[in-house]
């Protein structure tokens, strides 16, 4: 999910429904994941109405982008760890 979000431009956002469909998650499961990431300060959700229908948008925060970059750096380090 964070990979999808940080791949967007700094001001880019994705629709909740797009994330749900792309990842094949139930609405409840996605909501729980988003809440955890939002509580950590890694993303923000905004709600708007489009043609009188509610639409939820999800966007990575600067802190979320930084945490993801650090995660990738740590993963790269582990994957390149010398084997014995």
C-alpha positions as CSV (number, residue, x, y, z in Angstrom):
1,X,0.0,0.0,0.0
2,X,2.8,2.4,0.9
3,X,4.6,1.5,-2.3
4,X,1.5,2.6,-4.3
5,X,1.2,5.9,-2.3
6,X,4.8,6.9,-2.4
7,X,5.0,6.2,-6.1
8,X,2.6,9.2,-6.6
9,X,3.9,12.7,-6.9
10,X,4.3,14.6,-3.6
11,X,0.8,16.0,-4.0
12,X,-0.6,12.9,-5.5
13,X,-3.3,10.8,-4.0
14,X,-5.2,7.6,-4.7
15,X,-8.9,6.7,-4.3
16,X,-9.8,4.3,-1.6
17,X,-11.7,2.1,-4.1
18,X,-8.7,2.0,-6.4
19,X,-6.4,0.8,-3.6
20,X,-9.0,-1.7,-2.4
21,X,-9.5,-3.2,-5.9
22,X,-5.8,-3.2,-6.8
23,X,-4.8,-5.0,-3.6
24,X,-7.8,-7.3,-3.5
25,X,-8.7,-6.3,0.1
26,X,-12.1,-6.2,1.8
27,X,-13.3,-2.8,2.8
28,X,-12.9,-3.7,6.5
29,X,-9.3,-5.0,6.0
30,X,-8.3,-1.9,4.1
31,X,-9.8,0.4,6.6
32,X,-7.8,-1.2,9.4
33,X,-4.6,-1.0,7.5
34,X,-5.2,2.6,6.6
35,X,-6.1,3.5,10.2
36,X,-2.8,2.0,11.5
37,X,-0.8,3.9,8.9
38,X,-2.7,7.1,9.6
39,X,-2.2,6.7,13.4
40,X,1.5,6.4,12.7
41,X,1.4,9.6,10.7
42,X,2.3,7.9,7.4
43,X,-0.8,8.9,5.4
44,X,-3.8,11.2,5.5
45,X,-7.3,10.5,4.3
46,X,-9.6,13.1,2.9
47,X,-13.3,12.7,2.0
48,X,-15.0,14.6,-0.8
49,X,-18.3,14.3,-2.6
50,X,-18.2,13.6,-6.4
51,X,-21.5,13.7,-8.1
52,X,-23.2,13.6,-4.6
53,X,-21.3,10.4,-3.8
54,X,-18.7,10.2,-1.0
55,X,-15.2,9.5,-2.2
56,X,-12.2,8.9,0.1
57,X,-8.7,9.8,-1.0
58,X,-5.5,8.6,0.5
59,X,-2.1,10.4,0.4
60,X,1.3,9.6,1.8
61,X,2.6,12.2,4.2
62,X,6.2,13.5,4.2
63,X,6.8,11.4,7.3
64,X,5.4,8.4,5.5
65,X,7.6,8.9,2.5
66,X,10.7,9.2,4.8
67,X,9.8,6.1,6.7
68,X,9.3,4.2,3.5
69,X,12.6,5.4,2.2
70,X,14.3,4.2,5.4
71,X,12.5,0.9,5.2
72,X,13.8,0.4,1.6
73,X,17.3,1.3,2.7
74,X,17.2,-1.2,5.6
75,X,15.7,-3.9,3.3
76,X,18.5,-3.3,0.7
77,X,21.1,-3.5,3.5
78,X,19.7,-6.9,4.7
79,X,19.4,-8.3,1.2
80,X,23.0,-7.4,0.5
81,X,24.3,-8.8,3.8
82,X,27.3,-11.0,3.2
83,X,26.3,-14.7,3.5
84,X,28.5,-17.1,5.5
